[in-house]
């Protein structure tokens, strides 16, 4: 018999109170995503180690969101009061890939890890 987590696609091992982690198919090259609703999506095909490291990374983005430093909607990424237009295919309007390590919100997380 499947657990509730398995039925809902929740990774119970990586989830914490208020921050559930859902396993699903993500776009190629994407291992995890932090969502504005405090959920995290993790690629179900990633290894357990990749999932764990990616969720730790996304939790730091959730912390940024909780401090109102980072946010996003369909059209923009918001970083410390600045609005950056989103483009298509996971890129910002200037062509930078959204997960690029040099973006200030990514750099802050990588520096903290």
FIKOLZA-1660 file (N, C-alpha, C; in steps of 0.1 Angstrom, whole numbers, plus 5000, padded with zeros to 4 digits):
% residues 113
   i   px   py   pz ch aa at
   1 5008 4988 5000  A  X  N
   1 5000 5000 5000  A  X CA
   1 5009 5012 5000  A  X  C
   2 5005 5022 4992  A  X  N
   2 5013 5035 4991  A  X CA
   2 5010 5044 5003  A  X  C
   3 5020 5052 5006  A  X  N
   3 5018 5062 5017  A  X CA
   3 5011 5074 5011  A  X  C
   4 5006 5083 5019  A  X  N
   4 5000 5095 5014  A  X CA
   4 5010 5103 5006  A  X  C
   5 5022 5104 5011  A  X  N
   5 5032 5111 5003  A  X CA
   5 5034 5105 4989  A  X  C
   6 5035 5092 4988  A  X  N
   6 5037 5086 4975  A  X CA
   6 5025 5089 4966  A  X  C
   7 5013 5088 4971  A  X  N
   7 5001 5091 4963  A  X CA
   7 5001 5106 4958  A  X  C
   8 5006 5115 4966  A  X  N
   8 5006 5129 4963  A  X CA
   8 5019 5134 4956  A  X  C
   9 5029 5125 4955  A  X  N
   9 5042 5128 4949  A  X CA
   9 5051 5136 4958  A  X  C
  10 5048 5135 4971  A  X  N
  10 5056 5143 4981  A  X CA
  10 5068 5134 4985  A  X  C
  11 5080 5140 4985  A  X  N
  11 5092 5133 4990  A  X CA
  11 5092 5136 5005  A  X  C
  12 5087 5127 5013  A  X  N
  12 5086 5129 5028  A  X CA
  12 5099 5131 5035  A  X  C
  13 5110 5124 5029  A  X  N
  13 5123 5126 5036  A  X CA
  13 5129 5140 5034  A  X  C
  14 5126 5146 5023  A  X  N
  14 5132 5160 5021  A  X CA
  14 5122 5171 5025  A  X  C
  15 5110 5168 5027  A  X  N
  15 5100 5178 5031  A  X CA
  15 5102 5182 5046  A  X  C
  16 5099 5194 5048  A  X  N
  16 5098 5199 5062  A  X CA
  16 5085 5206 5064  A  X  C
  17 5082 5209 5077  A  X  N
  17 5069 5215 5080  A  X CA
  17 5068 5229 5073  A  X  C
  18 5058 5230 5065  A  X  N
  18 5056 5243 5057  A  X CA
  18 5064 5244 5044  A  X  C
  19 5072 5234 5041  A  X  N
  19 5080 5234 5029  A  X CA
  19 5080 5220 5023  A  X  C
  20 5068 5216 5017  A  X  N
  20 5068 5202 5011  A  X CA
  20 5076 5202 4998  A  X  C
  21 5082 5190 4996  A  X  N
  21 5089 5188 4983  A  X CA
  21 5082 5178 4975  A  X  C
  22 5078 5182 4963  A  X  N
  22 5071 5174 4953  A  X CA
  22 5080 5169 4943  A  X  C
  23 5080 5156 4940  A  X  N
  23 5088 5150 4929  A  X CA
  23 5080 5150 4916  A  X  C
  24 5086 5155 4905  A  X  N
  24 5079 5156 4893  A  X CA
  24 5089 5156 4882  A  X  C
  25 5085 5155 4869  A  X  N
  25 5093 5157 4858  A  X CA
  25 5096 5172 4856  A  X  C
  26 5108 5176 4856  A  X  N
  26 5112 5190 4853  A  X CA
  26 5119 5191 4840  A  X  C
  27 5120 5203 4835  A  X  N
  27 5127 5205 4822  A  X CA
  27 5142 5200 4823  A  X  C
  28 5147 5195 4812  A  X  N
  28 5161 5191 4812  A  X CA
  28 5170 5201 4817  A  X  C
  29 5180 5197 4826  A  X  N
  29 5189 5206 4832  A  X CA
  29 5184 5213 4845  A  X  C
  30 5172 5211 4848  A  X  N
  30 5166 5216 4861  A  X CA
  30 5165 5205 4871  A  X  C
  31 5171 5206 4882  A  X  N
  31 5169 5196 4892  A  X CA
  31 5159 5200 4903  A  X  C
  32 5158 5213 4906  A  X  N
  32 5148 5217 4916  A  X CA
  32 5143 5231 4913  A  X  C
  33 5132 5235 4919  A  X  N
  33 5126 5248 4918  A  X CA
  33 5120 5252 4931  A  X  C
  34 5123 5264 4936  A  X  N
  34 5116 5270 4947  A  X CA
  34 5104 5278 4943  A  X  C
  35 5093 5275 4948  A  X  N
  35 5080 5282 4944  A  X CA
  35 5076 5292 4954  A  X  C
  36 5069 5302 4949  A  X  N
  36 5064 5313 4958  A  X CA
  36 5055 5308 4969  A  X  C
  37 5048 5296 4967  A  X  N
  37 5039 5291 4977  A  X CA
  37 5046 5283 4988  A  X  C
  38 5059 5283 4988  A  X  N
  38 5068 5276 4998  A  X CA
  38 5070 5262 4995  A  X  C
  39 5065 5257 4983  A  X  N
  39 5068 5243 4979  A  X CA
  39 5080 5243 4971  A  X  C
  40 5086 5231 4970  A  X  N
  40 5098 5229 4961  A  X CA
  40 5094 5217 4952  A  X  C
  41 5098 5219 4939  A  X  N
  41 5097 5208 4930  A  X CA
  41 5111 5203 4928  A  X  C
  42 5112 5189 4928  A  X  N
  42 5125 5183 4925  A  X CA
  42 5123 5172 4914  A  X  C
  43 5132 5172 4905  A  X  N
  43 5131 5162 4894  A  X CA
  43 5131 5148 4900  A  X  C
  44 5121 5141 4896  A  X  N
  44 5120 5127 4901  A  X CA
  44 5131 5118 4896  A  X  C
  45 5137 5122 4885  A  X  N
  45 5148 5113 4879  A  X CA
  45 5162 5116 4885  A  X  C
  46 5163 5126 4893  A  X  N
  46 5176 5130 4899  A  X CA
  46 5180 5119 4909  A  X  C
  47 5193 5118 4912  A  X  N
  47 5197 5108 4922  A  X CA
  47 5193 5114 4936  A  X  C
  48 5193 5105 4946  A  X  N
  48 5190 5110 4960  A  X CA
  48 5199 5121 4964  A  X  C
  49 5212 5119 4961  A  X  N
  49 5222 5130 4965  A  X CA
  49 5219 5143 4958  A  X  C
  50 5216 5142 4945  A  X  N
  50 5213 5155 4938  A  X CA
  50 5200 5161 4943  A  X  C
  51 5190 5153 4947  A  X  N
  51 5178 5159 4952  A  X CA
  51 5181 5166 4966  A  X  C
  52 5188 5159 4974  A  X  N
  52 5191 5165 4987  A  X CA
  52 5199 5178 4986  A  X  C
  53 5209 5178 4978  A  X  N
  53 5217 5191 4976  A  X CA
  53 5208 5202 4969  A  X  C
  54 5200 5198 4960  A  X  N
  54 5192 5208 4953  A  X CA
  54 5181 5214 4963  A  X  C
  55 5175 5205 4971  A  X  N
  55 5165 5210 4981  A  X CA
  55 5172 5220 4991  A  X  C
  56 5184 5217 4995  A  X  N
  56 5191 5226 5004  A  X CA
  56 5193 5239 4997  A  X  C
  57 5197 5239 4985  A  X  N
  57 5199 5251 4977  A  X CA
  57 5186 5259 4976  A  X  C
  58 5175 5252 4973  A  X  N
  58 5162 5259 4971  A  X CA
  58 5157 5264 4984  A  X  C
  59 5160 5257 4995  A  X  N
  59 5156 5262 5009  A  X CA
  59 5162 5276 5011  A  X  C
  60 5174 5278 5007  A  X  N
  60 5180 5291 5008  A  X CA
  60 5173 5302 5000  A  X  C
  61 5168 5298 4988  A  X  N
  61 5159 5307 4981  A  X CA
  61 5146 5310 4988  A  X  C
  62 5141 5300 4994  A  X  N
  62 5129 5302 5002  A  X CA
  62 5131 5312 5014  A  X  C
  63 5143 5311 5020  A  X  N
  63 5147 5320 5030  A  X CA
  63 5147 5334 5024  A  X  C
  64 5153 5336 5012  A  X  N
  64 5153 5349 5006  A  X CA
  64 5139 5354 5003  A  X  C
  65 5130 5345 4999  A  X  N
  65 5116 5349 4997  A  X CA
  65 5110 5354 5010  A  X  C
  66 5112 5346 5021  A  X  N
  66 5106 5349 5033  A  X CA
  66 5111 5363 5039  A  X  C
  67 5123 5367 5035  A  X  N
  67 5128 5380 5039  A  X CA
  67 5124 5391 5029  A  X  C
  68 5116 5387 5020  A  X  N
  68 5111 5397 5009  A  X CA
  68 5122 5402 5001  A  X  C
  69 5133 5395 4999  A  X  N
  69 5144 5399 4991  A  X CA
  69 5142 5394 4976  A  X  C
  70 5136 5382 4975  A  X  N
  70 5134 5375 4962  A  X CA
  70 5120 5372 4960  A  X  C
  71 5115 5373 4948  A  X  N
  71 5102 5369 4944  A  X CA
  71 5101 5368 4929  A  X  C
  72 5090 5363 4925  A  X  N
  72 5088 5363 4910  A  X CA
  72 5073 5360 4907  A  X  C
  73 5070 5364 4895  A  X  N
  73 5057 5361 4889  A  X CA
  73 5059 5357 4875  A  X  C
  74 5049 5356 4867  A  X  N
  74 5051 5352 4853  A  X CA
  74 5059 5361 4845  A  X  C
  75 5060 5374 4848  A  X  N
  75 5066 5384 4840  A  X CA
  75 5080 5389 4846  A  X  C
  76 5082 5388 4859  A  X  N
  76 5093 5394 4865  A  X CA
  76 5099 5386 4876  A  X  C
  77 5112 5388 4878  A  X  N
  77 5119 5383 4890  A  X CA
  77 5121 5396 4898  A  X  C
  78 5119 5396 4911  A  X  N
  78 5121 5407 4920  A  X CA
  78 5132 5404 4929  A  X  C
  79 5142 5413 4929  A  X  N
  79 5154 5411 4938  A  X CA
  79 5157 5424 4945  A  X  C
  80 5155 5424 4958  A  X  N
  80 5159 5435 4967  A  X CA
  80 5154 5448 4961  A  X  C
  81 5141 5448 4957  A  X  N
  81 5135 5461 4952  A  X CA
  81 5136 5463 4937  A  X  C
  82 5145 5455 4930  A  X  N
  82 5146 5457 4916  A  X CA
  82 5137 5447 4908  A  X  C
  83 5133 5451 4897  A  X  N
  83 5124 5443 4889  A  X CA
  83 5132 5439 4876  A  X  C
  84 5133 5426 4874  A  X  N
  84 5140 5421 4862  A  X CA
  84 5130 5413 4853  A  X  C
  85 5129 5417 4841  A  X  N
  85 5119 5411 4832  A  X CA
  85 5123 5397 4828  A  X  C
  86 5113 5388 4829  A  X  N
  86 5115 5374 4825  A  X CA
  86 5113 5373 4810  A  X  C
  87 5121 5365 4803  A  X  N
  87 5119 5362 4789  A  X CA
  87 5112 5349 4787  A  X  C
  88 5117 5341 4778  A  X  N
  88 5111 5328 4775  A  X CA
  88 5121 5317 4777  A  X  C
  89 5117 5305 4777  A  X  N
  89 5126 5293 4778  A  X CA
  89 5135 5293 4790  A  X  C
  90 5130 5298 4802  A  X  N
  90 5138 5298 4814  A  X CA
  90 5149 5309 4814  A  X  C
  91 5148 5319 4805  A  X  N
  91 5158 5330 4804  A  X CA
  91 5151 5343 4809  A  X  C
  92 5160 5352 4814  A  X  N
  92 5155 5365 4817  A  X CA
  92 5155 5372 4803  A  X  C
  93 5149 5384 4803  A  X  N
  93 5148 5391 4790  A  X CA
  93 5161 5395 4784  A  X  C
  94 5172 5396 4792  A  X  N
  94 5185 5399 4787  A  X CA
  94 5192 5387 4782  A  X  C
  95 5185 5375 4782  A  X  N
  95 5191 5363 4777  A  X CA
  95 5198 5354 4787  A  X  C
  96 5200 5360 4800  A  X  N
  96 5207 5352 4810  A  X CA
  96 5197 5341 4815  A  X  C
  97 5203 5329 4817  A  X  N
  97 5195 5317 4822  A  X CA
  97 5191 5320 4836  A  X  C
  98 5179 5317 4840  A  X  N
  98 5174 5321 4854  A  X CA
  98 5183 5315 4865  A  X  C
  99 5189 5303 4863  A  X  N
  99 5197 5297 4873  A  X CA
  99 5211 5300 4873  A  X  C
 100 5215 5310 4864  A  X  N
 100 5229 5314 4863  A  X CA
 100 5236 5317 4876  A  X  C
 101 5247 5312 4879  A  X  N
 101 5254 5313 4892  A  X CA
 101 5258 5328 4894  A  X  C
 102 5259 5336 4884  A  X  N
 102 5263 5350 4886  A  X CA
 102 5251 5359 4889  A  X  C
 103 5239 5355 4888  A  X  N
 103 5228 5363 4892  A  X CA
 103 5229 5366 4907  A  X  C
 104 5226 5378 4912  A  X  N
 104 5228 5381 4926  A  X CA
 104 5222 5372 4936  A  X  C
 105 5209 5367 4933  A  X  N
 105 5203 5358 4943  A  X CA
 105 5209 5344 4942  A  X  C
 106 5214 5340 4931  A  X  N
 106 5221 5327 4930  A  X CA
 106 5235 5328 4936  A  X  C
 107 5242 5339 4934  A  X  N
 107 5255 5341 4939  A  X CA
 107 5254 5341 4954  A  X  C
 108 5244 5348 4960  A  X  N
 108 5243 5348 4975  A  X CA
 108 5241 5334 4980  A  X  C
 109 5233 5326 4973  A  X  N
 109 5231 5312 4978  A  X CA
 109 5243 5303 4977  A  X  C
 110 5250 5304 4965  A  X  N
 110 5262 5296 4963  A  X CA
 110 5273 5300 4973  A  X  C
 111 5274 5313 4976  A  X  N
 111 5284 5318 4986  A  X CA
 111 5280 5313 5000  A  X  C
 112 5268 5310 5003  A  X  N
 112 5263 5306 5016  A  X CA
 112 5265 5290 5018  A  X  C
 113 5265 5283 5006  A  X  N
 113 5265 5268 5007  A  X CA
 113 5279 5263 5011  A  X  C
% end
